[in-house]
């Protein structure tokens, strides 16, 4: 949907013109011999759920049938007639048909074979319980975040052998520079001072943002919120009794993210630090996006000469609203997008850790309340996200305040007289949540997006619905919204996706030719699962075109996991075909060959886009080694390229991956556990 931070964004960057890509795709498609492919959810299908594969052919498959074969090659289902034509994908593949096998429920490993004018077969896939289908993917997601860990508390794996950026433990604070859209700035950075001296904070820890090594409060707040909701709502999947990796559970990883956010928030002085490192420097300073290396190299890179001073000693940037003439003030207003999500994170922290770690939880709650009170509720100009703003050009913020207020309501309502300090009663936060939900619903960005980094109402509305239920549905008590309005707005968002699905032969609810494709697919799966649960509670979560929310949830997830034109899962090691040449420095520099193991399992990449990016750096290993684009023949309505230079299609990121683990948990559990 939008450009993001990248290890190559705006640096030696020469993207192919889209017109060249389009002509290439059309010529490639036109030159194909008659071929057909079966696209499936490569992770598998839940036995009792709907099951659809897709037959993508270069010509009509009139009269074709399909069978399901077990791992021994014996036919166990069919022959059955292929479904009606769903539409056209491209000039090269004008015919797409559904292969539905809902009634097949026997657990096992299978493949699909098509007999007809053009024969085809599928990769193997499982049919099993939801737990057996998705437990591995949820564990892979945890592995991804463990490998993105920065600082001294890294986890040793085949990809990670040393800690990185230990100098962040004493990171000096600077004023946000004036930058262009590429992040370039003139001159040098200006130190920020607090009480006459330049402060240094312990900014070690946290996760790298993407294929680069930068760290942003902006993307951390979204990722941590999704993790903590998963830990709370799905204890058998993401809780202390859930999946593990390297002897650790999801609550351990969520706390790792929280720890870094606590470092970036000075609650004593109420000062927010929002970014660690700068992407692009200038002629006098090399910065993160200017070099290609392993993270452990940075602390002593090039002898820490003047040119590389911001590689060795990465700057941390303070909330611009707190700075005047280079001096940092306390209790400054905070951009509402960051204030809302950060308050939500710390409120969830209290809810989850109040028993196991009460001192930590109490500090979280105090921080949450302070931050929410500092939210700038009348922002002007760009929201505060990153340097430059073009990395993460978020425009909506009412959703974030709705989420923050809702999670604060749960926290304060739950702690009662044991709250360390209750700055406001629970009823205040419920009123605030309702106010900001209504402001979103009646505002300019209503239903312009679905659940992802840039719009969290797909989670916030669901959370507020549950908060209102916990409060006894206090209609007529001055609240600005109610459960009916919240569900109607969720339905409005989902129905826009359903309308988009009707234009796509694979039924995907987000345009393939945009940034954040994978993230949106996971987010839609989460939202549809929420809708299905709300129906079970008696809510009117009815979608257009007789669309079943449960079916829609698993089909959106299937699109991400291989049921797409390219026949690739967009999450590493989830399926049989997945990204091998990501724009990710560790995965490019460690594996041998460069597209081989060890894999960054669980990493969700950008996904198909309008074009593939190009640009290289010294030290980048060519991937794929032979330079062959095996997916080019399938480009049509969008482009997908598994190519290390293409951040626009195969760069992974912490926020891109965040919707997938919640989607897997919904599929496994079917419903959240109890009341928040």
N, C-alpha and C positions, 0 to 999 in steps of 0.2 A: 504494500500500500504506500509506504513512504520510504525514502532512503534512510539508511541507518549507519551507525559507526562501523568502520571496516578497516582491516589492516591495509587496504589499498584505496579506500575512499579518497578521492581528490589527490592522489599521489602517483605520479608516473602513470596516470590513469587515462586510457584512451578507449572508451567503450565503443563497440561496433555500432554504427548507425542502424537503427531498427529496420530501415528499408532494406538494407543489405541482408539482414537476417531473414526478412519476410521473403524476398526473392529467392534466397538460398533454400528456404524451407519448401517453397512451392516447386522449384525445379527438382529438388531432391525427391519430393513426394511424387511428382509426375514421372520420374524415371524408374520407379519401383516396379519390380515384377510382382505378380499377384501373391500377396502374403496376408496372413491373418495371425492375430495374437489373442490370447485369453488373459485378461487382467483380473487379478484376484486380490483380496486382502491377504497378503503374504504371511501375516502373523497367524491368522486363522479366523474361524467363525464360531460363535457361541452356539452350542447345539440347539437350544430352544429359541433362538432368535432368527430374524429374517436373514437370508443369505443370497447375495447377488454377486455374480461375476459379469464380466463384459467381454463380448466378442468384437474385436476391432479388426475390420477387414478392408482390403483394398478394392473389393468389389462385392456385389450383393451375394449373400449366403442363403438364397432362397432354398427352402427345403432342408436345411442343415439340422442336424440333431447333435446332442451332446450326452456324454456319459461321465460318471464319476468313477475313477479307478482307485483301488487301495494301493498301498505301498508294494504289494506283490504283483500289481498289474491286472488284478481281477476287477471286472465291472461290478459295482455295488449299487449303482443308481442309474436309471435310464435304460435305453435311450429316451430322451425327452426332446421335444421340439424347442428350438431357440425362440426367444421372445421377439416381440415386434421391434422394428427398427426404432432406436432412441434418438437418432439424429446423425449428423456428420461431424467428424472431428477436423478433417483437413482434406485438401485435394487428394492427397495420397491415401487417406483412410476415410472415405466418404460414408462408410456403413458401420454403425455400431448397434449391437443387439444385446439385450439382457439375457443372462443365463441365471434363472432363479431356481433355487433348490431348497426352499424353506422347509420342506417336509423331511429332508434328510437330517437325521439327528444322531447317527451312530458315531461314537468317538473314534478317532483314528487320524491317520495322515493320508491325504488323498491328492489327486490331481484331476483336472478336467480335460477330456479329449473331445474335439469337435470333428464330426464327419459331415462333409458337404462339398460344395463347389471348391472351397479352399480349406484344407485341414488345418487344425491348430491344436495346441495343447498348452496347459498352464504350468506355472511353477507349483511345487507342492505346498500344501497348506494343511492346517489342523482343523478338525471339528472337535470341540470338547467343551467342558464347563468354562465359564468366564474366568475363573481363577486359573485354570490350566492354560488358557489362551493368553492371558494378559499379565500374569505374574512376572514372567521373564522381561517383558517390556518395561514394567514398573521398576524392576531391579536395574535394568539398563539405564533408566533415567537417573537413578541415584548415582550410578557409576559416572555418568557424564559430569554431574556437579562436583563430585569428589575430585575429578581430574582438572576442573577449572579452578580449584582452590589456589589462592595466592598466599604469600606470607609463610611464616615458619611452620604453621600447622598443616602442612601438605600431607597427602596420602601417597605412599610409595606404590606405584603400579608399573606395568610394562611401559607406560607412556611418561610417567613422572619419576624421576630419580633424584631430584634435588629441589629445595625450596627456592622460591623466586621473590625478588623485591623485598629483601629484608631491610633495606634502607628506608622503606615506608614506615618503619617503626618510629622514625623521627622526621616525618615529612613537614617541610616548612610551608607556611601558608602564604598565598599570593592573591592579589586582586585579579578578578576576572578581566582578561585583556580584551581589547577590541579586535575582533577577528573577521575575516571575510567568510563566505559560504564554505570555503574549503578548510577553514580553521587556521589559516595563516595569519600571523600577527607581525606588527612592525616593532623594531627595537627589542627590548628585553622585558621580562615580566617584572611587575612592581610588587615588592614585598608588602604584605598587609601587616599592620601593627595593632597590638592589643596592649593597652596600658604602657605604651612606649616601646615595646619590643615585638619582634616578629615571632609569633608563636609557632611551635612545632607540635604536631599531633601524632599519635600512634595510629596510622592509617593502614597498617599491615592487615592481612587477612582479606576476606571477601573473595568473590569470584571474578575472574576476568570476564569482561563483558561479552566478548565474541571471539573472533579469530585473532584479535589483538589482545593487549594486556591492560587496557584501560579499565577503570572501575567507576561506575556511576551510581549514585543514590537513586537516580531515576529508574533504572532497570532493576536494581536490587529490590526496591520497594514493591514492585509488581511481583517479582519472582518469589520473594519471601511471603507475601500475602497468599499467593496460590499454594505454597508449601504448607503454611500453617493451617489454612482451611482444610487441606487434605489430611494433615496430621490429626486435626480435631474431629473431622467428620467421618474419616475412614480409618479407624484405629487398627482394624485387622489387615489393612493394606499398607497404610503409611504411618501407623502408630508404632509404639514400642514393641508390639507383637506382629508387626508387618514385615515386609521384605528387608533384606540386609544386603550390604556390599561391604567387603573388607571389614566385617565385624561390626559395622555401624548401621543404624536405622535412619529413617527420614527425620525424626526429631533431632538427631545429632546434626544433620546437615542444615536443617532450618535454623538451629541455634548458631551454627557457624555464620550464616548470613546475618542473623540478628546481631551477633557480636560486632560485625563490621559496621552495621548501621549505628550501633551504640557508640562506636569510635567516631563516627562522622557527625554525631549530635552531642554537643557539650551542654548537658542539662543544667549545670551549675550557672553558666553564663547565658544559657539559651541561645546558642549560636549553631547554625547549620553549616557544615562543610559538605559540598555536594559532588565533587569530582576529584579523582586521583589520576594524575598524568594528563598530558595534552597530546592530541592526535597528531597535529601537524605544526611544525615550528616555522623557521625562516632561515635565511642564509647564515645566521649566527648560531642557530640552535637546532640540533637534530631532535626529533620527538618520536613518539611511539610508532606512528605509521610510516616512518621513513626508513626503517630497517627490518630485516627478517632474521629472527634468532630464537633460541630457547629462552625461557624466562629467567633462568638462573644466571644468564650472561649479563643481565642489566646492572647488577650492583657494582660491577667493576668494568663496565663496557668501555673499550678503547682508552683504558687508563683514566676514565672520568675527566678527560680534557674538557676545556671550556665548551667546545662544540657539542659534547655529549653530556653536559651537566644535567639536563633534564631527563636523560635516560637513567643515569646513576642515581640521581636524587630527584625523584619525581615530585612535581609541585602538587599541592592540594589547594583547591579553590573554595573560597568562602562565599556564602550567600551574598550576592551583590547588594541586596537591600540593606545589609548590615554595614556596608562600607561607605564612608564619606571621607574624601581626601586621603585615602589610604588607611584610615583608621577604622577598626572594627568596633561597632556598637553592639550592645547586648539587646535581647528581646526584640529583634527586628522582625517585621512581617515576613512570612514564608510563602512562596508561590503555592497556590492552593492545590495544585496537582500533587506536589511533593508532600505538603502538609497532610492532605487527606490520606494518602497511601502510607506514609510513615506513621501516622497516628493509628491507622488500622493494624500495621505490623506490630507495634508495641502493645496495643490493646489485646491482640491475639496472643502475643507473648505472655501477657499476664494470665490470660485464660488457661493457657496450656502448661505453663511452668510454675503456677502459684503453689502447687503442692510439692513438686520435686525440687524446686529451687526458688523458695519464696523471696529471698533477698533480691535475686535477679529479676523476678517477676514484678516485685514492687517498684523497682526502678523503671522497668518498662512502662508500667501504668502511669507513673508520674510524668515520664517523658511524653507519653501519648497525649495526656491532657494538656500539658504545656504547649506542645506542638499544635494541637488542634486550635487552641486559643489564639495562636499567632498566625493562623491562616489569613492570607490576604484575600478577602472575599469580593474585592472589586479590582481585579487585575487589569492592567492595560499593557499593550504591546505583547511581545512574546512571553510565554510562560518560561520558567526556569527549568531546563532539562539537561543540557550539555553544552560544552563549547566545541564546535559551533552549534547553534540551535538546529541547523539543517541535519545534524546527525539523528536527532529525535524530535521532529517538529510537531509535538503534541499541541492540540488546540482546545480540547475539552477538559474541564476540571471539576464540574459540579458532581460528576460521578464519583470522583475520588473523595470529595467531602462526604458524600452519602455513605460510602464504604467506611470511612474513618469514624463517622458518628455512629454508625450501626455497630461496629465492633467495640467501640467504647461503651455503648449501651449494654451489650452482652457482658463486658468485663465488669462494669460498675454494678449492674444488676446482680451479677453472680457473686460479687464479693461482699455485698451488704455492709455490715458494721466492721468487717475485717479489712476494708480498703485502707491502704497506707495513708492516703490523703484523697478525699473525694472533692475535687474542685467544683464539681457540679453533680447533681443527682442523676440517676439513670434516666429519669423522665426528660431531663434537658437534652440528653444525647438522642433520645428517641424523637423528640421534637425537631432537633437539628437534622437528623437523618431524613425525616419526612419532608422537611423544608427543601433540602438539597435534591431529594428525589423528584419533588414537584418542579423545582427549578430546572432540572434536566429535562423532564417530560415536556415542559412548556417552553423550553429554551431552543436556541438555534441549532444545537447539535443532536436533537432527539432522534434516536434510531438511525443515525448516519453511519453507524458502525456496529460491530458485534464484538464479543469478548476477545480482547487482546490488550497489549500494552497501552494503546491509545484510548480505550474506552472500557471501563470495568463495570458498567451497569449490568452486564450479563451475569455478574456475580453479586454486585451490590443490591440489585432489586430482589434477588432470591434471598439474600441474607436479611434484608429489611422485612420481607414477607414473613420470615420466621420470627424476627424480632417482634413484629406486631402480634403474631400468634402468642408469643410468650407473654406479652403485655395484656393479653385478653382481648385483642382487637378493639382498642379504645376508639371506635368511631364516634364522631360528634364531640370530641374533646379538644378540638382546636388543631389537630394534626392536619397537615396540608396534603396528605395523600392517604391511600388505603390499599389493602391487598388487591382489590379489583383493579385499581389503576396500575399497580406495579405489574400484575400479570398481563394486563393489556399491553403495556409497553414492551415486555419481554416478547409477547406474541408479535407485536409490530416489528421488532428487530428480526425475529425468526422468519416471519412471513416475507420480509425483503430477501432473506437468504433463500427461502423456498422459491420465490419468483426468479432469482438468479439461477437456481438449480434447474428450473424449467427450460432455461436457454442453453444448458450444457448437457451433452449426451451422457456424461458420467454423473450428472446430478450434483455437482459440487456447488456449494452455496456461496462461494466467493470467487470472483474472477481469477482465473489462473494467471493472467497477465498483469500481476501487481506484486509489490513487495509483501512479505509476511504471509504468503500463501499457507504455509504449513501451520503457523500459529493460528490463523483464522479457522482452518479446518478443525483443529483441536478445540478451539473456543466454541465453535458451533456444536460440536459433539457434547461439550459440557452443558451448554445452554439447552439443547434438546433433551438431555437427560434430566436436567432440572425441571423442564416443562413436563416431562413424563411423570416425574415424582409429584409435581403439583396437581396433576390430573388425579392421581391416587388420593390426594387430600381433598378432592372435590372442587378444585379451581378450574376455571374455564380457560385452560391453556390449549385451545383448539387451533390447529394450523390449517392453512389453505390447501386446496387440492387434495383433501382427504389424507393429508400427510400424517402418518403416525410419528409422534415425537421419538419413540423408542427406535423405530426403524431409521428415522432421519439421523439420530445420534450415531448408530453404528455404521451407517453408510458414509457419513462425513469422515469418521475415523478410518474407514476402509479406503477412502480416496487418498488419505495421507499415507496409508500403509501398503500401497501398491496398486489399488484399483483406479488407475489413472492412465492417461495415454502413453506414458513413458514406461509403464510397468516397473516402477521403482518405488520402494518405500523411501520416504523423505526423512526417516529417522534411522540413524546408523545402527546396523546389526539387528534391526527389527524387521525380519524378513530375509529373503534370499538375495535380493538385489537392493543395494542401498548406496549412498554416497561414499566414494572411495578417495576422491581428490578434493576434499573440502579446502576452502581458504581458511586454514587454521594452522598456525605455525608449528605447534607441537606435532600434530598428526602428519604434517608434511615432512618434518625433519627427522622424526623418530622411526617410522615404519620402514621396513626393507622388504620388497621394493616400495617405492613411495605410495603406491595404492594398495599395499598389503597390510596385514596385521602388524602390530596390535591396533585395534580399532577403538575409536572414541565412542563406544556403545552408548546409545541413548540420546545422542546429540541430534536435535532437530534443526534442519537447515532452512534457509529462506524458502526454497521451493521454486517452481516454475515462475517465470517473470516475463516482462515484455521483451527483454534482451539479455544476453550474457555479457558480463563485463570483461575487460582485458587490461592487463598491466602487470609488470613483473618487477622484482627487486633482486639485487645481488643476494645469492644464497638460497633463493627459492628453487626447490627441486621440481622439474617438469613433471606434471601429472595430469592426465595419464602419460606414462613414459613414451608410448608410441604416438601420442598426439591425436589418436582417433576418437572422434566424437560419436560414440555408439548410440546416442539418443537423438541425433540430428534428424533422422528419418521420421521421427514421431512428432516433431514440432509442427504446430498448426495454429491453434488459437493462442498459444503461448510458446515460450522457449524454455527448455531445461538443458543445462550443460553441466556435466560433472567434470569440472576443470578448475584447478587450483587458483587460477586468476579470477574466476567468476564469483566475486562476493555476492553478486546479485541473485545467484541461484543456489550456491552451496556453501555459504558461510553459516556456521551454527552460532547460536547466541543463547544466553541464559533466559531471556524473556521469550524467545521463540519456542523453547523447550517447555516452558512453564505450563502451557495449556495441555500438553500431552499427558503428563503424569496424573493430572486431575481427571482427564478423560478416561484413562485406563482404570482409575479407581472407581469412577462411576460405573463403568462396564462390569467391574468385578463385584462391587457391593450392591448395585441397584438402587440404593437409597442411603442417605447420610445416617449416621448413628446418633439417635437421640436428638436432644435440643442443645443448641450452642450454649 
